[in-house]
Amino acid sequence: MKVKYFDLINKKIFISGGADGIGSSIVEHFCEQGAEVIFIDINKKKAKELIKNIKKKKFKLPKFFKCNVLNIKKLQKIIHEYGPFDTLVNNAGNDQRHSINEITQKYFKNRFDTNLKHYFFSAKAVKKGMIKNNGGSIINLSSICWIRGAPGFILYSSAKSAIFGLTRSLARELGKYNIRVNSVSPGSIATERQVKLWLKPKLKKEIKSLQSLNKQLMPKDVSNMVLYLASDASSGCTKQNFIVDAGIT
């Protein structure tokens, strides 16, 4: 731990897609801070492994619920039953590659439901509790892919750009309740999935040549930004997009 946010101790945090990748790093970092974390995911095996690892490190243990973010009713039920929450981290998504010729109307709907729809309905679900708490922080995970116009995932990029618009509108809508809304846009992060599927030596070299910093970004680089935005240390920050990409954009 490099920074201790004392105001996050015992704060209630809800995180979607928290079993692996960037999400698991976010869960672990909040647990390290002493927050009360509840996270959802569809991968029960990965969630158990994460909790086991957190227990080994003697951090505060999180609670896990298996839930598909496509099931909005169940998602909102968990939020209502275990809230009110001080922080919502909308993280769940899927960056499966696809070409324009592969996209059908069914696939189009599924990609937007997976990468955007639940962001709004999770925010709607936490709103009442945050108002009761006289404030809160909503953090939406986006991506720099929409800024760069990266090929290979048109719908993913479209959904991630929409998250930026959603963030700015929600910030204006909820600001009167002292609820802050920001987005975080990661660059190339070496998650287990990225390394296994795409982040091979050739691509890593190419990405580093485009970045201002000659380093490989890790999930913790994103988690550190999320912690800051959840803490009152960022009390003046809302309606903003925070880029964590080592200067590639």
N, C-alpha and C positions, 0 to 999 in steps of 0.2 A: 504494500500500500504506500503510494507516494503522497497522497493527500487524504486527510480525514475531514469529512463533512459532518460535523457534530449534529447539524439540524436534520440529517437523514436517519439518525438512530431512531428505531421503532416507527418510522414513517411507513405507510402502507403503499406498496408498489405493485402495479399489475403489468405484466409483460406477456405479450403474445409471441409465439414462435421462440420460446426460450430454451428448448432442449439442446440445440446445437448451434454451431456457427457463431455469428455475432451475438445472437440472442442469448446463448449460454454464457458468453463472457459478460453480458450485461447483468444477467441473473447473479452470477458469482460476485461481481463487483459490488452490487447492492447488498448482497449478503455479508460481504466483507465489511461494509460500512455499518452493519447492524440494523439494516432495514428489515421490515416484515414483507417478504416477497411472495407473491402468488403468480405462478406462470402457467401458461397453457401451451400445448403442442399436440401433434398427432403421433409423435414418436415416443412411445412410453419407455422403450429400452434406453434410448439416449437420455431421457429425463431421469431415469433411475441412476444411470452412470454419473450424471452431473451431480445429483444430490449426494451420492456416495463420495464423490470427490470433494464437495463442499464440506461434508461431515469430517473428512480426513483433515482438512485445513482448519477445522474448528471454527468455521464461520457460522453465523446464524442460519439455521436451516429454512429453506423455502418450502412452500406447499405447491404441489403439482396437480393439475387436472387435465385429463386427456380431453381435448376439444378441437374439433376442426373449425377454423375461422369461417368456413362456408356455412356453418350452422349458427346463424346470428342469434337465434332464440336461446340456444344453450350458452353461447358466449355472454350475452347480456344477463342471463340468469346467474351465472357465476359472479359477474361484476356486482350485481345487485345484492346477492346473498353474502358476499365476503367484503364488501365495501363498508364505509366510504374509503376511497383511495386518494392519497395525496399526489401520486404520480401515475400516469398511464404512459406506457411505452408501446406504441404500435410498431411492431417489428416483423411479424410474420409475413412471408411472401415467398414467391418462387420465380427464379430467373431462368427457367428452362428456355433454351435457345429455340428459335423458330424462324422460318422464312415466310415471306409474304404469301407464297403459294400454298402454304400449309394451313393458313388461317381460315377457319370456318366461323359461322356465326356462333355456334356452340362454344368453340374454343375461345373466341373473342370474349364472350360473357364470362367464361370460367376464369380467364386471366385477370379480368378487371375485378371480379368477385374476390379472387385470391389475393390480389395486390393492392386493392383500394377500398372496396365496399366496407369491409370490417373496420377499417380505420375510422370511418364516419360513425358507424353504429356503436363502436366501443367508446368514442368520445361522447356520444349522446348518452350512453349508459352511465358514465362517470360524472356527468355534469351535475346532477342533483346532489350527490355526495360532496363534490368539491365546493359547491355553493354553500352547503351546510358547514363545511370546514373553513369557509371564508377564503378560499383560494386553492390553487393546485397547479400542476405542470403537466401538460400533454406534449409528448415528444414523438414525432412521426419519423420513422426511418425511410428516407428516400434513397437516391443514388445519383452519382454524377453522369450515369449513362445517358440521361435525357439532355443534359447540358452539352455533352460531347456529340450527341447524335450517333451513338455507337450502333453498328449494324448487328443483326442476328437476334435481336429481341425487341421488335417494334412495339408490341403490346406492353411488355414490361416497362420500356422507356416511357410509353404514353401514360401508364398508370403512375409511375414515379414522378412524372412532371405534374400530374393532377394532384398528387399529394402536396406539392408546393402550393398550389392554388387553394386546396382545402385548408392547409395550415394557416395561410394568411387570412382567409375568410373567417375561420373559427376563432382566430386571435382577436379579430374585431368584434365578433359576436359575443365572445365570452370574457373579454377584457374587463367589462364592467363588474364582473364577479371576482376579479383578481385571479383569474385563471389564465396562465401563460401558455401559449401554443407555439412550438418551434419545430423545425424539421432538421434532420441531420443527414447529410449526403456523403456516404463513404465512397472512396475510390476503389482501387484494387486491394482488397483485404485477403490475406492468406488464411482463409477458413479451410477446414478439412475438405469440404465439398469443392471449393475452388481449386485447391491443390490437386485433388484427385481427378477432376474432370477437365480443367482448362489451364491452370496456372503452371505450365511446364517451363523449363529453363529458357527457351526461346522467347516466349511471351513475357516472362519475368524481366528479361534483359530489355525487351522493347519498352515495357511500361516504365522501368527505371530510367530509361533514356529520355522519356517524356516528362517525368516528374522533376520538380525543382530540388527535392531532397532525394539523395541516393540511398534509399532504404526501402525495405519491404514492410508495408503497413500490416499490422496484426489486429485481431479483434479488439484487444485492449485499447488501441488507439481510438476506436469509436466509443467504447464503454466509458472512457475518461471524459469524453465530451457529453455523453448522456448523463453521467453523474453530476457534472457541472450544471447542466440545464435543469436537473431535478432539484438541486440545492437552491437555497435562497441567495447563494453567492451570485446567481444570475438573475436576481429579482427584477432587474431592469430590462431583461431580454424577452421579447415576444415578437411574433410575426416575422421571424427571421429564419434563414436557411444557413446552417453551419456546415461548411464543407471540410471533410477530413480526407484529403486525397494526396497529401505530400506535394501539392502544387502542380498537379497535372492539368487543371483547368485554368 
